[in-house]
Structures are given as structure tokens and as C-alpha cells.
């Protein structure tokens, strides 16, 4: 082959292996809630770009480099044909690697939508190389999960596998994936991922996403079932699918927003009631267990005996120890002695003396909704709830919504944004400590038993 023919073919080959950025992805904004000041502070100096057939020519401030093929020609003229033969072989090998490894699918979609469903539902827009270019929430729990914009923005630029793990981890830290749930057929942790695009989505990408999520949680000692399916279908224009909004509540109509706000209130009210009832139950559990220990040990309390107890006393000691640790870990109530417990338990009981706890247990079991919590007819239920659940800001938002004070779209948006922020803060405070508890990694045999329990084997 003549040298000129060789360079011509090499130059064409290099042009072919550089992936083109689709117009859809190129024009799709990476949505961020960062303030203008933050954008300026964090700005990266822009590249100078001349668009020629979709290619980018980046110019440095020092000098403009010659085209790659021209520089290769100069090198070959200087060092001779033997070096040219080696370089030609190397170029062919690199072209094969780029075309088969880095960009494994020649007909990959211009963009792929990766939907991660846990209960929070998050959609990630991926480019042709399966890198995240934008993040969207699909439901109110999703809004909670990405309320931390720093976390949401950190997903942009990650590959699909790492982004899937990061979202799943944040769901676990926020309590949407329960670290203590070992799984039953009707109740188990699951991360379901769907890849949708109008080209040939790589099977290896789908398998890699589910495998990485599974392996991450096995290492963390948390039982989670994960799968990833591919839906090869025509995807709509991104702006039509997601609009311009980062959160779901910023993309829906005024009428839908009102319903969304009410449902967000009920969801958060349930979480707060569950949280308050858990604290109540822990105090009662410690009190009851300690009374039983006193009966078995002749008046000694949990704090008076050591952990070398046999039989029922040993079992009761372990149960009490776990309850005391949870009270400290979740609510920051540290109990150092029996006298300390008496003081804190008595003060807690005095604070809820007017509360009908049994009524609230029924409400929690039913789930808070419009029928049992909203409207003027349920004002007594809400007052009982307020006496038990201390959250003045939330109480104010509830009453504004129920008495019609929140009328405009802006005020509704502000309310649901506040609820999402409060939900995230309370969930992180409650569940992050539990997530941080050291656990033994799950072995493959143990995971296989988990799959059998949930009937996914």
C-alpha cells in the first residue's frame, strides 16, 4: 500500500471511530438547581468549539496543534518506513479496541433513558456511551431522594453502572431500602432498572448494572434483589418526555400539583407518625424488658447486671441492649443508668399524657389519607396527632393546605419543596445511622437462600 493511501485510510479510520454526539443529547440541558453564584464559583473555563460535521476542535491558549494525521506524516518522514509499519499495526489494533471494547454497540441509541425504581423513581438520561447527562424525578419519593441537589448533580458524568449503585445507596441511607430487611415473599428490598432506547442497547450494560448493585449490597450485608430489563422502542423527544423540570412537582399542571401536595403531606405525615411511634415503642420495650429482668434477678436492673447471663435473663439482656442502642442511635437518647432511664422515660410520658396512642396506632395501620386525616371533620384526629408528633413547620403546612390558604402554584410549589426537604432530612437522620452499622458481607450461599425466600431463584 502506498504511504499516501495508508495515511488517507488511517485518517478516515480515525474519523469513523470518534463517536458523534447526538443532537438530542447535545441540546438537552443538564438540569441543576445550583444558584447563579454557585454556577459562577464552580464554572470551568469553556472550551473553544468550532462545529464541523458534529466534531469539536478545541484550541489551547498557547498554539494550535497540527491535525493528528499531519503530525504522523512528519514523524514517519523523519524516522523511516520500519517505524511506519509498526505504527500502522498499532493504529489498526487501537481502532479495533475502540470499536469493540469502548463503544461495543455500533447501533447504540443516541440516548437511553435509565429508570431506577425502588419506590423512589429516578430517570437518568444516558448518552451513546451510557454516561449520565441529566437526572429527573418521576414521583414524590424521587423528589425526596434528589432534593439534595449536590447528590443529584454528582450523578452527571457517571457511567450507568456506577450511577445505579449511587442511587441505590442513597435510597438505603434514606431508609427506602431497609438494612434490617432479610426478605420474605411479600416484603423484600428490590431495585428494578429499565433501559429504554430506539437502538441496540447492550446486554452487557444491563447485566453490569444489576450485577454491580447486587454485589454492592452483598458487600454491605444488606439483602437486595436487583434486575435490569431492556425495552427497545422509539423514545420520545426528551423535552416532551420530561419538560424542563428537575423535580416531578415542577413539571405538572396546577391541578395535578394540588393533588401532589396533598399526597406528599399524607406520605410525610405517615413517616412522622411511624417515627414517633417507634420512639414510643422503644421506651415501652425497654421499660417492660427491664421490669422482667428485675423479677428474674431479685430486683436488679439491666444496668446492674453484666452480659454473662444464662437462659431467659441472657435473652432479655440482649433484647434490652438492642433497644437501648436503637434509642441512642436513631433518636440520640443516651441512657447510662437506671436512674437516667427513669428521668427520661418519665419526662417523655409527661409530654404525651393527653395523647390517645391507641387511636394513632389504628391510624398508622390504616395509613393516613384524605378520608381519615383531611377536612374539618378530622380536626380532632389531627390535634391528637400534633400532640404526639412534634413538628411545628409541618403542622403549619398541613393547616394551610386544608383551610385553603395555599392557593397559588408558587405557594404550593414552595410547600411541597419544603416537605421534600423535611422528609429527606428526617429520613437521613433516622436511617443513616442504621445504614452505618457494621454488618458481615453476605455470602453467595446466603444470597441464594434469600432468592429462595422471595421466590426469585
Buried (B, 14 or more C-beta within 10 A) or exposed (E): EEEEEBBEBBBEBBEEBEBEBBEBBBEBEEBBBEEEEBEEEEEEEEEEEEEEEEEEEEEEEEEEEEEEBEEBBEEBEEEEEEEBEEBBEEBEEEBEEBBEEEBBBEEBBBBBBBBBBBBBBBBBBBBBBBBBBBBBBBBBBBBBBBBBBEBBBBBBEBBBBBBBBBBBBBBBBBBBBBBEEBBEEEEBBBBBBBBBBBBBBBEEBBEBBBBBBBBBBBEBBBBBBBBBEBEBEEBEEBEEBBBEEBBBBBBBEEEEBBEBBBBBBBBBBBBBBEBBBBBBBBBBBBBBBBEBBBEBBEEBBBBEBEEEBEEEBEEBBEBBBBBBBBBBBBBEBEBEEBEEBBEBBEEEEEEBEEBBBEBBBEBBEEEBBBEBBBEEEBEEBBEBBBBBBEBEEBBEBBBBBBEEEBEEEEBBBEBBBBBBBBBBEBBBBBBBBBBEEEEEEBEEEBBEBBBEBBEEE
